[in-house]
Amino acid sequence: MERLEQHAASLAAAQQVTERPPPRRSLHARLRDNESVLLAAYRAIAAAAGEGRPISPAAEWLLDNYHLVEEQIREIRQDLPPSFYRVLPKLGNGPFEGYPRVLGVAWAFVAHTDSRFDPESLRSFVRAYQRVQPLTIGELWAVAITLRIVLVENLRRAAARIASSRAARQEADALADRLLGVNGYTAEPDALLRRDADRESFSPAFTVHLLQRLRDQDPRVTPALHWLEELLAAQGTTSDEIVRDEQQRQGASNVTVRNLITSMRLLSDVDWPEFFESVSLVDDLLRSGSAFAELDFPTRNLYRRAIERFARGSKLTELEIAAAALAAANESDATGDRHAGCRRTDPGYYLIANGRRAFEATIGYRNSRFTWLRRFELAAGVGNYLAAIALLAAVALSLPLFVLNAWSIPRVHLALLALLGLIPSLDAAIALVNRAVMRAFGATTLPGLALRDGVPSHLRTMVVVPALLTTRAALEAQIDRLEIHYLASPDGELYFALLSDWTDAPTENAAGDEALLAVAGEAIARLNRLHGNGSAGERFLLFHRRRVWSDVQTQWMGWERKRGKLHELNRLLRGATDTNFHGINGRAPEVPSGVRYVITLDADTRLPRDAARRLVGKLAHPLNHPRFDGATGQVVEGYAVLQPRVAPSLPVGREGSLFQRVFSSSSGIDPYASAVSDVYQDLFGEGSYAGKGIYDVDAFEASLAGRVSDGTLLSHDLFEGVFARAGLVSDIEVVEEFPARYDVAAARQHRWARGDWQLLPWIFGRGDAAGDTRGRRRLPLIALWKMLDNLRRTLSAPASIAALLAGWMLPGKAAVVWTAFVVLAIGVPALLPIFAAIVPRRAGVNARSHLRGLRKDIWLAASLTAFLITFLAHQAWLMLDAIGRTLFRLFISRRNLLQWVTSAQTNLGPELDLSAAYRRMSGAVVIATISAALIGDLRPDAWGVATPFVILWIASPAIAVWISLSPRVAGHLAISDTDARALRLVARRTWRYFETFITADDHMLPPDNFQEDPRPVLAHRTSPTNLGLYLLSAVSARDFGWAGTSETVDRLEATLATMSRLQQCRGHFYNWYDTRDLRPLDPRYVSSVDSGNLAGHLIALANTCREWIDVPIANYLSCVGAADALHLAREALQELPNDLRTN
C-alpha cells in the first residue's frame, strides 16, 4: 500500500493540466472500437465452443461474463455524456496528453494493481494523489467511469490476444492435419517446408500447438518436427522452453482476464457516492467548518454543484470557493432575527440561496449567457411569465381569426369569437408556457437535513389525519391507516394523531356518537399498548371535537371543518385550554410538549416509508426556516408550509377503471391532480399548498391569525399557502387515491370550484379579516394569479361550449376551422407530453420498447382528449352550477358556505346505474338538446361538424358509466380446456418437487434447488421467499386435489414449527438458512425483498385457511388430482426406452 501511495504522489507531481489541450481521439470513439473488438472475440469464442473445440481458461472467462462487459460499456455511455467530458481537466503532457487527467490516474492505478480492483486501495491511491494535486469534484465523480474505461481497454487487448492465439492454434491444427493426412486431408510431409518463407507466421501459440500435435506421431512426420526444432534453435530457444513460456503466458492471460472480470463485477457493487465523499477535499473542508455532514445527500450535491459552477466561472479553485463560502458564513453578523441569523451562518446561503449575488461579486464570478437569461426571467418574475402567456394566447387566438377574416366573416362575429375563444386560447398558452419553462429550468430541489437517527426531540413532529366519525368500518380503516403511517416512519420523535369530528347534525348530540368515540378511543389505546410510548408521552393520540352551532350552515358541526381542526390543534399544542376538543374516557386532551411541526394528511393519503422524516429534514434546514414579517403578517423568506408531490395510487383489487387509468395518467398545473406545478417553485421560489404537507406551527398560526371570519372560507389550502409561503418538495412523494368513477371525480371538482370562487373577496382585497390591524395590503401578484388561474379553470368548460356554439353558427369551412381550434385548445395539455417523448431521453433505449411506450402514451393522450370532449357539456353545467351557487351564497344568502362532503362519503354513493347517471348528468343532455335546437333553427348546414359533439354529449352519461366500471379480475378471465390442462400439469410437476425433497432430514423446509447435471445435487439451503412459496404451494396442492386437508395441515404445521425455531434479527428471518442444522448462513443479512415476499405469502396463507373453514374441498377435486398424476405417469412411461417398458 505504501508503494502504491508513493506512486500516486509521484504521478500527481508529474502530471500537468492545460487549458488548451491538443485534439485527441475521443474516449467515446475508443470505446466503440473496444466494443467491436470485444464483440468479435466473443462471437469467435462462442462459435469455437459451440463446435466443441477447446478454448483457453481466459476465453472461458470472457465467454461466461460477456454480459457484464456489455453492462460496463452501457454504463460508460450513460455516465460520460459529451458535456461532462468537456469540463474534465485535460493533461498537457505525457502519454495521455489531451485526455482527462482522471483517466491517467485510473490507468496508473489499474496498471500497478494488475487490474485487481480494491476499494480501499483506490481510496488510498486517490488520497495520496490529492496530497500533491487536488482533483476537482467532477474528476472524483469520473473515477468510476474512467476505471471502467481502462478495464474495458485492457480487456480488449486481452481479448485480441485470445483471438489471435485461437486463430494461430486453428491454423496449426490445419497444418498438422495436412502433415498427418487426417480429417479428410492427404498427407503432405513437406507442407511445413513450404511455409519456410513465412517464418514470421510461426507465433508461439502456433508453434506450441503444432509441436503438441506432431509429437509421438508417425516417423514420416519426423523431418517436419526436426525442421521445427532447428527453427527454434535458430531463434535461441527449444521446444520445451517455448511450451513453458506459452503456458506461462496463458496462465498470466487467465489471471489478467479473471482480475478484469472480477474488478468489473466489484465496480458495480461499490457505493460510489460514499467513496466520493470519503476522498473529496471539498467535502472535508465543508464538514470541518459547518454542519455539512448533517445534510442529506441531495443537499450536499446542491452545494457541490454550486461550487463547481462558481469555480468554472471564476479564477478560484473549488477548494478556494468552499473556503470563501465558509468564511462568509462565519463572518455573518447576527441580525437579531434568529431565523435570518441561522440562515446566514450556513454556507448554502451564499452558494444556492439569497446570499448568492453578493457572494458572486466577492469571488469575481462571471455569468454565462444562459445564467443571465435565467436571472432576467427570475428578476422580471410574474410579469414576464404572464406576458409570455398573454402573447402566446394572442398568437393562438389570432390564427383562426385571421383565417376567418380572410373568408369575410363579419367583424362583429369575429369580436364575439375572440371574446369566447379567450379562455380556450389561455388554456393552450398556459400549457405551452409551463411545459417550456419546466424543460428550460428543470425542477428545483429544496435543501434538507438527513436526520439519520430519526427526528430529534427539538424537531418533534405530529402526523395528523383529519377525519369524520361516520361508520365503524370507516373508523377501523382509518385507524389501520394511522398505524401504517407509523410503521412507515417508526423512528424518532414522531407522534400520530387522529383529528376527528362527528358528522353534521340538527342537534348537538346524535345517536351513536358516543359508541363511535368509544371505538376510536379503544383503538388508539390498543395501538399505544402494541407499539409503546414516545419520550414525550403516548405515541398515538385521538383529538375529537364537540359539535358547535353554525349560523352559516344552520346546524351543529365541527367548527370551521378541517381548517378549524388544525387551528384548534395548533392552539392546543401551544397550551390553549378553551378549544372544542372533547375529553376521551374522562381524560382531558393531552399533547406532547415541544411539538414544532405538524404533518397533515387527508384520510386517503398514504405516507411512503421515511417520507415523514424527510419532510421534517426539509423544513428544518436553515435555508427553509420561515421568516415572519409582523408588518404584513406574512412569511417573506423560507417556508412555513412544505407540500410534497402527490402521486395517484396504483389501482388494487376491483379498482383500475378506464376512467382512473386515463385521467390519473395526465399531468399538468392542476394543484389537485399533481399537487402543484413545478413552474411556480422553479420560477418564483414558492409553490401552492394542496392540503397535504408539513407546517411550522408557530409561523403557520402567526401568518393566518385573524385573517378569516367564521363561516366564510371553504377552500383554505391555497389561501394558507399564500400567507404562510408554501414550498414544493418535488423529491418527496405522498400517494393519494384517484377516483375510479367519473361521478365521484365530478362531485370533487364541484366542491373545489365552489371553494375557489369563495376566494373572490380576497382577490378584490376585501376578504382579510385582519386588514384593519395589519393594513390593507394587496395580495402578491403570484398569489393573485394562482387564485385567478383556479377561476380560469372553472370557466374553461363553459367557455369552450359557448365558443363551439358560436363557431357552429358560422358558414361551412369557417365552422370547421373554429371547431378545430377549440378542440386543439382542449387537447394541447394532453398532447404536449407526446411531442416531448418522441425522441428518447436516454441513449441506448431499445427502439421497439420506445415505440411501444410511445404508442401507449399516444393512446392515453388521445383517450383523454376524447373523454374531455365527451364530458365537456356536463363539465360546463357542473361548473356553472358551482359558480352560481357560490355567488348566490357569498353575496346574497350568506348560507351554506361550508357545505362539504368528504371523498370517503362520496365513494359510498349509489352503485353505477345508467338511469341514475342520466339523472345526475342531465345538464349535459340539456346542453346537447339546446345546441341541437339552435343548429336546427339557425344553421342547419352545421350539422356535419356539430353532430359528433351532440351525440357524444347525449351519450356522455352512458360513457361515464362504461369507463367507471371495474376491470375484469384475473380469476374471471376465460381460459381454454387445453390451456387449463397444460397449466395444471406444469403445476403438478412443480408440486412433485416439494413432495420429493421436503423431508424430515431438512426439517420440512424447502431446499433451494436440485441439480440434475452433471450429477444429482440437492442444495440444502432455504430463504424466506422459498418458505413462503412452499406454504402457498402446499395449500394450492390441496385446492387442486393433489393432497388431502389433513396431510396439508400436517405439512404446514411442521414447517411453521421449524420456522418458529429459526434464529431471527429483530423479527425478520435471515436471507439464507442451512436446512439440515437450521443455522443462518454467512454472510448473515436480512433482505427486505424476501421479508416482503414472505409477509405477502403469509397473508395469503391466512386468508386461505380461513376460507377452508367455510368452504370444504369439493369431492370431485380428488378425482381430478388423481387424473393429473396418471397423466404424468403415462408421459413418464412413454419416455422410457422400449426395452424398459413392461406390459
N, C-alpha and C positions, 0 to 999 in steps of 0.2 A: 504494500500500500504506500509506503514511504517513497519508493522509487517512482510509483505512478504519480504521486503528488509533485515530486521534483520535475518529472517530465511535463506536467501541466504548467508549472511555473515557468520553465524554460520556453515552452511553446508560447505562453502569453507574452513573454518578453520579446520573442522573435516576430510575432505577427503584428502587422501594421494595417490599420484601416485607412481607406482612401474614400474621399467624397466623389471622386471621378473614376470609377472602376473601368477597366478596358472591357470591350464587349466580349462575352464568352457565351458559349452554347448554354442554353438554359437548362436547369435541372429537370424541367418537365420533358424536354427533348431527350435527355439522357434516360429518364425514367421510361419513356416509350421504347427506346432501344433495348433497355434491360428487360422490359416486359416481353418484347418479341423474342429475344434470345431465350429467356426462361421458358416461354410457352413452347417454342420449337424443341427445346431439350426435353421438356415434359412429354410432349407428344411422341418424340422418338423413343424415350424410355418406356412409355406406356405401350407403344407398338411392340418393342422388343419383349417386354414382359408378357404381352398378350400372345406372342408367338412361342412362348416357352423358352426363349433364350436367356441365359444367365445375365444378371445385371449386378453391378457392384453395390456394396452396402450404402455408399454415398448416394447412388442413384435411387436406391430404395427409400432413403430419407426424403429425397425430393419428390418422388412419386407419391408417397403416403401423405405428404404435408403441403402439396401444392396449393390446396385451398387456403392455407394460412398465408402463403406468399401472395395470392390474389387479394386477400384481405389487407395486407400491408400496403400493397400498391394502391388499393382503393382509398385507404385512409390518408396516404400521402397526397393524393389528388384532392381530397376533400379539405385537408387541413393546411394545404400550402397554395392558396389562391395567388394569382399574379400580384394583386395589390399588397398582400402580405410579404411576398418575396421581394418586392421592390424596396420596401423600407428597411430590410435587414442590412446592417452594415456589411460592406464588401471588403475583401482583403486587397491590399495593394502590392503584395509581394508573395513569393513562394509558389509552390506548385498549384495552389488554389487561388491564384490571383484572379480577381474579378468575380469570385464566388463568395457566398456569405461566409463571414468569419466563423459562425457556429458550425458550418459544415466541416471546416478544418478541425475544430475542436472535437466533433463527433468522430471524424475519421481517425484522429490520433488516438482517441480512447479505444475504438474498436481494434485498431492495429496493435496496440500494446496489451490487449486482453485476449488476443486470438479469437475475436468475435464472440467471446463469452461474456454475456451481459450480467451485471450485478448492480442493483440499485445503489447499494451503499458505496461501492467503488466509484460509480458515476458521481454520486453526491460529493465524495471527497475530491475527485478529479476536478469538478466544476468549481468547488470552493477554493481549491488551490489555485486554479487559473485566475479566479477573480481577486485573489490577494495581490496579483500583479496588474491585471487589466479587467475592470468590471465589464460584465456583459449587460446588454440592455434587456428590458422586460420582454420585448419581442423575441430576442435571441433565446432567452431562457424558455419561453413557450415553444420555440422551434427546436429545442434539444431533442424531443421525442421524434419529431418529423425527420430531422437530419440523421438521427440514428437509424431510422427505418430506411432512409435513402442509402446510407452506407452499407447496411446489411444486405439490401437488395442488390446493390452494386457488387459486393463481394460474392453473393450467391450467384450472380450472373457469371462471374469469372469461373467459379467452381463448376457451374453447370456447363459452361463452354468446354472446360477440361474434361468433364464427364462425357460430354457428347463426342469430343474428338477422340478420346480413348476408346469409347464404344465403337466408333467408326473404324478406328485402327484395328481393333480386335476382330471386327466383322471382315475387314479386308484380309487380315491374317488367316481367318477361317477359310475364306475363298481360295487363297493361295495354297493353304495346306490341303484343301480338297483336291486341287489340281495336281499337287505333288503326289498325293497318295492315291489319286484316282478313285475317290469315294463321292457319295452324294450326287451321282449322275455324271461325274467328270471322268474323262480318260486321263490316265496317268501321264504327267508331263514332268519327268525328273529334272529337266533343265529350265523349268518355269522361274525358279528363283534367280538363275543366272541371267535371264533376260531382263531382270529388274536392276542389274548391276549399275546401269547408267543413272538410275534414280535412287541413289543411296540415301538422299535426304528424307525419303519417304519411310525410312526404317526408324520410326519413332520407338521409344522404349516400350510403350504399350503394344505396338505391332510386333516388335522383336520378341518380347517375353511370351506373348500368346503363341507366336509361331514356334518358338522353342518348345513350349509345352505340348504343342500338337505333334511335333516331329520326333521327340524323344521316344525311345523304345519302339520305333517303327521298323518297317522292312529295311534291310540293308541297302536296297536300291535307293533309298532316300538319303543314305549316309553322305553322299557327295554334297547334297544341298545343306545338310546340317553342318558338315565340315566347312563348307564355304561360309556359312553364317558365323561359325566360331572364329574363322580367320578375319571376317569383317569386324567382329567385336574386339579382337586382339589389336587390329589396326587402330581402333578407336581408344585403345588403352584400357580395356575392360574385359571381363569374362562373362560367360553366360550366368554363372552363379551370382556374380556381383550385380548384373543388370536386373536379374529376377529379384534379388534382395532389395535393390533400390526402388524398383517398381512397386513392390509390396509395401515398402515404407511410404511411398508417395500415395498409394491407395489408402493406407491407414491414416495418413495425415489428412487426405481429402475427406475421408469419412468423419474424422474428428471435426474438421472445419465446417462441413455441411451440418453435422449434428449440432455444433455450437451455434451456427447461424439460425437454424430452425428453432432450437430451444430458446435462443435470445429473442426471436420474433414472438414466440409464444409468451415469454416473460414480459416483453414490452407491453403487450395487451393487458396484462394483469396489474401493471403499476398504477398507483394513484398519482397521476401526473400533476394535478393541482397541488397535492400535498408536497410532492417533490419540488415543484416550482417555488412554493413559499418557503421551503427549507433552504434553498440556495439563493433566493433573491435578496440582494443587498438593500434594495429599496424597502422591502418588507421589514428587514431587520431594523432599518433606521426608523420607520414609522412605528414599529412595535416598541422601540426603546423610548420614543418621545411622546406617545399618545396612546389612546385606548384602541388602537388599530386592531389588535388581536381580538377584541370583543365584538367586532363587526362580523356580519355574515359574509359568506364568500362573494355573492354578487356585489355587495357594497365595497368590499376590498378591491374587487375588479374595477368598479367605477372610479375609485381613487387612482388606481394604477393606470387606467386608460387616460385619465385626465393628465397624469404626469407624463405619459408618453406623448400626448398631443402637445403639451407645453414645451417639452424638450425638442420636438421636431420643429416647432415654430419659434424657437429662441436659440441663443448661443450657449445655454446652460445644459449640463448633463442631467439625466434623470435623478441621480443622487442629489445634485445641487437644487433641483426643483423641489424634491421632497424635503430637503433641509430648509428651504425658504418657506415652504408651507408650514412646517413645524415652528419655525421662528416667528412667523406671523401669528400663529395660534398662541404661542407662549407670550408674545408681547401685547396681546389684546388686553386693553384696559376694561375693567368691569364697568358696566354702564348703569348699574342699579337695577336693571331688569334681569332677573335671574335667567329667564329663557334666552334673551338676546346674548347675555354673557356666556352661557353654556354653549350656545350656537357658535359664537366667535372663537371659542377656545378649541374647537375641533378643526383639524386641518382640512376636512372636507368642505368647510365653509368657504375656503379660498380656492379649492380645486373644482367643486361642482355646484356651489350654491351662490348666494348673493354677493359674497366677497370676491368672486372670480374676476370681475372687471378691474378692481383695484390691484389685485394680485398680478394680473396680466401686465399692467403698466409697470409694476415693480420689477418683473423679470424680463421685460422687453419683448413680450410675446407679439408676434406678427400674425394677424388673422389671415386665413385663406379666403378665397373668394366665396366659397360655399358658406364659411362661417359668417362672413359679412352679410350674405343674403339671409341666413337664418337669424342673425342679430336684428336685421332690419325688420324682418317679419315679426319677431317677438316684440320688438320695440313698438311697432305700429299696433300690435295686439289685435283686439277685437275689430278695430276699424278696418284693417286690411282683410281680415277674414270675411267680414260682412260685405266688403266691397267686392271681393272675388266672387262671392255667392251672387250678389246683385248683378254683376257683369255677366256671369255665365248664364244666369236665369234670363237676362235680357237678350242674350245671343240666342239661347234655345227658343225663346218665345218669338223672336223676330223672324226666325227661319220659316215657319209655316205661314206667319202673317205676310211675309214678303211674297211667298208663292201665291197666297190668296189675293193679295193686292194686284199682282200681275194678271190675275184672272178677273179683274174688275169687280171684286166684291165691294159693296158699298162701305164707305168709311165708318158709318155708324155701326155696321155689323162687325167691322174689324176692331173698333174700340171695345165693343161688348165682348168679343172673343179674347182680346188682350186682358180684359179685367178677369174673365172667368178662367183664363189659362195661366194666370199669375201663380197660383198656388201649385198646380202641377209642374210648372217650369221650375219653381223653387224646390220642389221635391227632387227633381232630377239634378238641379245645380248643387244642392247641398250634398247629395250622394257623391257627385263627381268631385267636389272640392274636398270633402272628407277623405275620400279614397286617395286623392293626390297628396294631401297633407300627411296621411299615415304612411304612404310609401316614401315620401321625401324625408320626413323627420324621424320616423321609427318610434317605437314605444319607449316611454320614459320609465325607468326603474327607480323607485324611491329607495333611499338607503335604509338599512335596518341593522339591529343588533342580533347576534347569533343566539344568545341565551341558551348555551349548550347544556347547562344544568337545570333547565326549566325556568319558569317565571319566578323571579326572586320576590321576596316579601315587599320591597319598596315599589314594585310594579304590580302589586296584587290586582287581579282582574276577575270580574264576574261575567260569566256567559249566561245570558238571559234569553228566554223564549217567551214572548207574549202570546197568550192563548186564551181561548174561551172554554169554559167547562160546559160542554154540550151533552155528550153521552159518555157512558162508562168505557165503551170500546175506544172512542176517540181519545179519552183521557189516558188510558193504558198505553195506547200507541204513542202518545206524546211523552209519557214517562220513559218508555223504551228508547225513544229517540234522544231524550236528555241523557240517558245512560250511555248511549253510543257516542254522544258528544264528549263525554268524559273519557271513554275508552280511546277515543282518537287523540286526546291530549291529557294523559293521566299524571303528568309530572309537573311539579312546581305549584305556585300559589294561584291556581285556577279554581274558581267556585262556580257552581252551576245552579241556576235558579229558574223556576217556572213562575212567570208573572201571569196570574190568571184573573179573569173576571167571570161573573155569571153572565148569561145571555140577557138581553134587554127584556124587561117585563113591565106589566102595568102596575105592579106592586113592588115594594121594597124586597119582599121575600117571596119565594115561589116554592112550590112543592118539588122535592128532590134536591134542593140546593145543598142542604147540609150533608146529605148522603154522598153526593159527588165530592164535596170538600173533604169528607172523611176518607174517601177512597184515595184522593190525591195526597192527603197528609200521611196516610199509612204507606203509600208507595214511596214517597220521599224518605220516610223513616227507614223503610226496607233498604233503599239504596245506601243510606248512611251506615246501616249495620253491615252491609255487604262490602263496601269499599272503604270505610273508615273516614275519619275526620281529617281536615287540614290543620295547619298550625294555628289558624285563626278561628277555628270552630268547625261546624258541620260543613261537609263538602257540598251537599245537595240541600237546596232551600226551596221553600214554597212561599211566595208572597201573593196573597189573594186579597182583592179589594171588595169592599161592600158596594152595593148599588147606591147611587145618589140620583136625585131628581134632576132631569134635564128639561129646561123650559124650551129649548130649541127642538128637541125630539119628542117632548111631551110624554116621557116615560122614564122609568127607572133604569139606569145603566151605569156602566163603569165610566167615571169622569174622564171625558176627552179621549176615550178609547185608548189606542196604543200610545199616542203622544202623551196622554195623561199618565199612563202607567210608567213610562220611562222618566217623566218629570218627577213623579212622586217617589220613584225608586232613587233617583239622584238626591232628592231631599232627605230620604231615609238614610242613605249612605253618609250624608253629612250631618246626621244627628237629629233630624226633624222628628217630632212626636205627634204632629197633627195631620198625618196622612190618612188616607182612606183604607189602608191595609188592615185586613181583618185578622184577628188572632186565630191561631191554629191550635186546637186541642187545649184551649185555655192559656196558651202562651202568646205573649206579645211578639210581634215581628222582630227578629234579631238578624243583624247583618255582620259580616266580618269587618273588622276595623281596618282602616287604611286602604280601602279599595280605590285604586287610582283610575282604572279603565273599566269600561263595560263593553262587552261584545254582544250585540243584539242580533238575533236571528229570527226569521219567520218560522212558523210551525212546520213548514215543509222543506226547510233548508237543511242540507247535510254539510257537516263540517269535516273536511278530509283530515287525515292524520297530520298532526303538528301545525295545522293551519292557525289555530288559536295562538300558539307560541310565536309563530312567525308574525302574526298581526301585532302582537304586543311588542315584539322586537322592532317592527317598523315604526310604530308610534313613539316608542321610547328613544329612538335615535335623536341625538341633539338637534340635527337639522330639521326634524319634523315636529319638534316641540312647538305647541301653539303659543303665539304672542298676541295677547288680547289688548285691543285698543279701547280704553274706557270711554273715550270721547265719542266714538262711533258705535261702540257696543259690538264690534266685530273682531274676529280673528284676522289679523292682517299679514301674518307671516307664520309659516309652519301650518299645521293642520290640527283641528280639534276632532275631525272625523276622517277615518280612512275606510274606503269602500273597496272590498276585494272584487275581483272579476267573478261574475255569476255565469255558470255554465248549466245548460239543461241536463237533467239526469238521463241516463240510458234507460229505455223502457224495460220493465220487468213483467213477468207473468203475462197477463192478458192486456198489457199496455202496448204501446207502439203502433197506434193507428196511423193511417196515411197522413192525416192532418198533423199529427205530432212529428212524424218523420220529416215532412216537408217544411213546416213552419219553424220548427226548432233548429233547422239547419241554417237558417238565414242569420246574417249578422248585419249590424248597422249601428246607427247612433241612438236607437231607441233605448232609453235607460232601463226600461223594464224588461227588454229582451236580452240585452247583453251587458247589463249593469251600467255601463257608461262608455261613451265613445272615448277612445284614446286621444282624439283630436283636442278635446278640452284640456286634458292633462299635458299633452305634448306641447301645445301652443301657448297655453295660458297658465300652466302650473297648478291648475285645480280641476277636479273632476265634479261629478254630480253624485249626490248621495241617493241610493235607492232603497234605504231602509235595512240593509244587512251590512254590518261592519262594526268597527271598534271606535269608541269615542273617549276623549278625556273628560271625566265627569265635571271637573271644575270649569274648564274652558267652555264646554258644551252648555252648561247651565248659564254661565255668565253671558254668553253671546245670545241666548234666547230668552233671557229673563224678561218677563212682562211684555213680550212682543205680540202675543196672540190673545185676543179676547176669547172668552169661553164660547164654545159652540160655533166657531166661525171657520175652522180650518180642518179639512178632511185629509187632503194630500199634503203631509208635512215633511216628507223626506227631502224633496228638492229645496224646500224653504229652509230647513235646518242646515242643509249643506251649504247654502249661500252664506249665512251669517256665521256659522261655525267653521267655514272653509274646509271643504271636503277634498280629499286627495284620492286618486285611483291607485290601488295597489295591483298593477296588472300582472304581477308574477305570483300572486296568491289567489287561489280559486275556491269558491264555495259552489255547491251543487244544489240546484233547485228543480223541483218537479215542473215539467211543462205540461199544460193541459192536453189531455188526449182527445178532448171533444171540442168541436167548434163552439157550441153553445156556452161552454164553461169559459173559453177564452173570450168570447164576445161579452159575457157578463163582466169579466175582469176589465176589459177595455172600457166598458161603460162606467165602471167605478173610477177608473183612472181619469177619464175625461172629465167627470164631474169634479174630481179633486183639482185638476189642472185649471179649470175655469173659476174655481173658488179663489185662485190667487190674483184675480183681476184687481182687487183693491190695492194689493202690494205693487202690482205693475203700474198703477196710476199714482202710487206714492201716498195712498190714504189708508193702508191697512195696518200699519205698525202701531200697536197699542202703546209702545214705548217712545213714540215720536216726540211727545211733549218733554220727556225727561232727557232724551239723548239728542234732540234736534232732528228736524225732518231732513234726512239725507236720502237722496235718491239711491236706488239700488245701483251697484256697479253694472257697467254695460254688459259684461259677460253674464251676470245673473239675470239681468233683464232679458237678454237674448235666449237664455235657456228656458225661461218661462214662456216667452213668445213662441219659441220653437215648439214647445209642447202644444200650444194652442194651434199652431200651424198644422201639426199632425192630425189634430181632431177635425180640422176643416178640409183635410186633403180629400177624403171620400166625397163629401157633399160638393166640393168644388169640381171634382172630376166628373161627377154625374151631371152637374149643370153645364160644364164645358162640352160633354158629349152631346147633350140635348141641343145645345146651341149649334154645335157643328152639324148635327143631322138636319138642321133647318137650312143648310147651305145646299146649293145645287151640285149634283153629280160628283165630279172629281174633287171638288173643294171639300165635300163631306168626308171623302176617303182620306184626304191629306190631314185634315184636322183630327179625325178619329185616330189615325196612325200616330200623330203627335201625342195625344193624350195617353194612348196605350203604351207608347215608348216611355213616356214620363213615369208611368206606373211601374214598368218593368226594369227601368235603369238600375235601381238599387239592387235588384236580384241578379241582374245580368252582369254587372260590373266585375264581380269576382271571377267570372268565366274568362274575361279577357286577360285578367292578371294570371290565370292558371294555364293559359295556352302554352307558354314556354315553361318547361320545368325549372323550378327554383334551384335544384341541385343537379350537379353533373352526375352522370352515371346511372340515371334513372332509366329503368327498362322501358322501351317505347310502348310495348303492349300494356304494361301496368299503368303508364301515364295516360294512355288513351282510354283505358278502362275507367280510371278515376275521372278523367275529363268528361267522358260520356255520362257518368253518374252525376257530376256537377251540372252539366247541361240539362239533364233530366230534372234535377231538383229545381234549377232556376226557372225552367220552362213551366214546371208544375206550379211553382209558387206564383209566377206571373198569371197563369191561367186561373188559379184559385182566387187571387186578389181581384181579378176582373169579375169572376163569378160572384163573389161576395161584396162587390162594390156597392150595389144598391142597398143591401142590408146594413153595411157599414155606414153608409150615408144616413140612413134612417136612424141608426143607433146613435151616431154622433150628434145629429140634430136633436134627438130626444134628450141626450145627456146635457147638451148646451142649453136647450130650452128650460129643462128642469132646474139647472143650476142658476141661470139668470133669474128665473122666477123666485127661487128660494132666496137668492142672495140679495135681491133688490126689492122684492115685494112681500113675500110671506115671511121671510127670515125664519123658516122652519125646516126641519129635516136636513140641515146642512151636514150632519154627522151620520147620515144613513149609510150603512156599510154592511156588506155580507162577506164573511171571510171566504177564502178559497176553499177551505175544507167544507164549509156549509154548501157552497155552490156545487162541489163534486158530489154531494149527497142528493142532488136534484133528481128529477124523474129520469127513467130509462129512455134510451133513444127510441123515438116513435115518430113516424112520418107525419101523422096528423098534428101531434104536439109541435113538431118542428115548423110546420106551416103556420101554426098559431103564433109561435114565438117570433118567426121571421116574416110575419105578414107585411111588414113595412116594405120588404124587398118586392113582394108581389104588387103592392100598391104603386111603387115607383115604376115597376115594369109596365103596369097597366096604364099609368099616366103617360109614360113615354110612348107606348103603342098608340094611344089615343091621339097624342099630339102629332105623331108622324102620319097617322092615317088621315088626320084632318088638315094638316098644314103642308106636309111634304111627303106624299106617298112614294115618290121616286127614291126616298132614302131607305126604303125597306131593305134593299140589298145589303147595305152596310150595317143597319141597326138590328136586323133580325137576330143574328147570333147573340148579341148582347141581351136583347129582350128575352130570348129563350133561356139563356143562362141564368138571368135574374129570376125568372119564374121558377126555374128548376133548382135554384140555389138551396132551398130547404132540404130537398131530397139529396142533393150532392153533399150538403153538410152532414146529413145522417150517414151517408155512404163512407165519407172519408173519416168519420169519427168511430167507425166500427173497429173493434179489436181484431187483430190478425188471427188467423187460424193457428192454434198451437201445434207443436210438433206431433203430439200424440194423436191428432186428428188428421194427419196427412195420409193420403191414400198410398198404399204400397201393394204391389202385385204379390200373388201367392208364391211365384218363383223367387222374387227378391226376399220375401219373408222366410222362405225355406233356406235360402243361401245364408242369410244373416243368422238364423237360428243355429245352423251347423258351425258357422265361424265362432259363435258364442259358446257352443258346446265343446268345441276343441279348446277354447280358452279355459273353460271351467275344468277340463281334463288336466291342465297344467296344475291348477290348485289342488285338485283331488289327489294327484300323484305325489306332489312334492311337499305339501304341508302336512307334516307328521309330528309325532311327539319328539323325535330327535331334534327338530328345530323349534320345539316349544310352541307348536301350532302357529308359527309366524311364517309369512310367505317369503321364500328365498328370492333374491333379486332377479336371477336369470338362470337358465340352463343352457350350457354349451354342448352342441352335438358333435362338432368337427373342430379339431382333428380327433379329439377323444371326449367322451362324455364327462362334463364337469358341472357341478351344481354350486352356484355362488351362495355361500351360507352367510348372507348379509341381507338386511332389510332396511327400509326407510319409512317415514310417516306416510308418504304417498302410496307405497306398496301396501301398507297396512290398511289404509282407507279403501283402496281399490279392491283388496281381497274381501273386506267386510261387505262392500256393495255387491261383489261377485257372488258371495255366499247367499245373500238374500235374493239376488236375481236368479240364481240357480233354483232356489225353492219356488219362485214365481213361475219359472219356465217348466217346472215339473221334473227337474233332474235330481232333486233332493227333497226329502221329507221335512216337515216342520221340526220334528224332534231332533233330527240329525243336524239341521241348520242351527237350531238354538244351541245344541252342544258345541258346535264349531265356534259360534260367536262367543259363547261364554268362556271357552278355553282360550281363545285369542285375546279377549278383553282382560281376562285374568292375568295373562302373561304381560300385556301392556301395562297393567297397574304395577307390575314389579320392575318395569324398566326404569333406569335412572333418568331423571329429567333435570332441566335447567329452568327454574322459575316457571314451572308448569308446562314447559314446552319439551317435546321429545327432541333428542339429538337427531341429526340427519341420517346417521348410519349406526346400526347395531349388528353384532355378531349373533346369529340366530341360535348358535349352539351354547354359548355361555352368557348371552344377553349383555355383554359389556359394550359400551359405546366405543366405536372405532375412532382411532386418531386420524387426522386432527379432529377434535371434537368441536362441533359448531351447530348452531340452530339455523335452519333455513326457513325464512318467512314464507316462501312459496310452498314448501312441504307442509308446514304447520297450517297454512290456509287451506291447502287441499284436504288435509285430514279433518279440519274443522267442518268443511262443507260436506265431506263424506259422512261424518258422524251425525250431522243434522239430517241428512237424507236417511241414514240408518234408523234414527229415532222415529222419523215420520213413518217409515216402512213398518216398524214394529208396532206402532200404534194402529196402523191400518190393518195389520193381521188380526188384531183383537176383534174388529168388527166385520172383516171380510175374510172368511175362511177360504182355503185353496179349493179351486174347482176340481171335481173328481176327474174330469177328462184330461186335465193337465198331466197327470201321471202317465196316461197312455201316450200323450204326445211326446213327453220326455223320453219314454221308452222307445218310441219310434225314432227319435233323433239318435239314440245310442245304437240302435240296429242299423240305421243308415250309415253311420260312421264305421261300424264293424264290417258292413258289406264293402265299403270303399277300401278299407284296410286289407280285406281278403283279396280283392281284385288286384291290389298292388303287389301281392306275393308272387314269386315265380311259380310256374305251373307245377314243378316237382314238389313244392312245399304245401300245395293245397290238398285237402282231403275231402272226400265226398260225404 
